[in-house]
Amino acid sequence: MSPEPSAPAPAGGRQGSFDELGRPLRDVTFVVFDLETTGTGPADSEITEFGAVKVRGGEVIAEFATLVRTSNAVPPLITVLTGITDSMVATAPALAEVLPAFLEFIRGSVLVAHNAGFDLSFLKAACERVGYPVPAWEHLDTVRLARRVVTRDESPDNKLSSLARLFHARHEPRHRALADARATVDVLHGLFERLGNLGVRTLEDVHEYSNRVSPAQRRKRTLADDLPTGPGVYLFRDGSGRVLYVGKSASIRARVRTYFTASETRTRMAEMVAAAERVDAIECAHTLEAEVRELRLIAQHKPPYNRRSRFPERTVFLRLTDEPFPRLSRVRQVRADGGTYLGPFGRVGGAELAADGLQEAVALRRCGGRLSPRQSNPACALADLGKCGAPCDRRQSLEEYAAVVADAREAMAGDPTVVVAAARARISVLAAQTRFEEAALARDRMVAFVRASARQQRLTALGVVPELVGAVPTADRGWDLAVIRYGRLAASATVARGVDPRPWVDAVVATAETVRPGPGPTPAASAEEMERIERWLATPGARLVQLTGTWAWPAAGAARAAAELPPLPRTDHRDLTHRPGEPHRSARTPAPGKS
């Protein structure tokens, strides 16, 4: 048998280096792209703008940028955030004209995006709408790379704006596709520079590094061997028994195993696994019980590697003070004093935004201290600006100010229409004057107030119910049962398929926890626990088995106003702590790390 022919020698007669076993990054053509859209998901939203930069060897080869004509009007809030208006897209080419050119532009390249899943989902949907087959694009996600390379001490998060500042990017993200793509190029090169110092020099190395499993993770895989397979809660503990992390899952063993594989990419989780010595499990009847137990255990142990839900006691409420001329004040808890409250807010910033939203619409006084109807005090500048009726210097009588307070109470506890109308009017004026940052702030204040009011009304409705028994069908046609008392999960059980659930209902009610409610919208449980219960009760096929009392909220209340609000970025829904001067991005729902 003749010997096999040897591989050709590299040019110049030299032996190839290990780098040549893969595709060196300097030889790969990348297309860094960004899309602006009319909403949060490709199912009901459209692309309004393409922006892309083609780079190779650290040099820009070409750029691609165009607006896209949409079939529906651009939502006003998108215009506020991005500056893209209906008149701008009216004369732009349609998606069917833009997409072929963009696909040709990216052909043969590796795609790069910040939070690539979002942009790729819209790109795939665009191909399906136009009738093109959806290619399997090779891609990199700068958010995922940043999680492996950037430490928490360097940057508080992996948003594009934060990483651009960290890497001293030449281009600043500003809510437009090409500008954000250029900024992402600078971030990509900054990440590649760091990866090069770690010996990552080929595209294959980058993919492998993104999925790297640390030796500590591999060594701890046996911690999951004896865990149960059903739903429940798991607790990672260190050698002294201290709880490091609490999680929940529909399958405890399967979930814990993922912490020791490449699917776990969070740097802090690798640190946690390295410190963990054992994993304890608490089996639960169903996923709702697991979610609730997780929240309670996090609040109890305050594990260092859990970021959320650790301090439910730090909630904030807005309260109308009890005095002749009431004003808004921030308090930590609701008392049984018959006062008017709004909350709870997870952060002080959210409470401040909501307070500003109310005070922009209703001229409550903003000064501190108690005012007497028999004593006159100098008025502040807000009176001259028309933002306060100045009861301090008796320009406004006690009766006139009482009418203002009545409007504020109605907005806080009933219908927030006055706040919404005032905010929309102000947004329209500011947008017409191209004062988009101020318009965005006015929008944030309105959203903070309306969502807080709607949330309070939902929580209050559930919190006043003495007992509610709910049932949700399981995948195998059994039933998950839950007893809720004053908004607190008091007992749970699962009934197998074919078993009469009525005796189980009687048994779970008889053994349920006795709950003594306190005042306010969260009388016996945290707001998070009550919201988990609400979502569970809204599961398709859920049944209301027994109800003591009434479970309802106002038909003309804040829930209706909240439902009419257009979709907003996730950061607005969750934090509502935007400060003047901070940039906003297009109205879409980015994953953590998306600017």
PyMOL commands that set and color helices and strands:
alter all, ss='L'
color gray80, all
select helices_A, chain A and resi 11-13+18-21+25-27+76-82+86-90+95-106+116-130+142-149+160-166+177-197+203-210+215-224+252-258+267-275+287-301+312-314+348-361+381-384+391-393+398-413+417-432+436-463+501-510+527-537+558-563+570-574
alter helices_A, ss='H'
color red, helices_A
select strands_A, chain A and resi 29-37+47-56+59-67+110-113+139-141+232-237+243-249+278-283+316-320+328-331+341-345+467-473+479-485+488-495+543-548
alter strands_A, ss='S'
color yellow, strands_A
deselect
rebuild
show_as cartoon
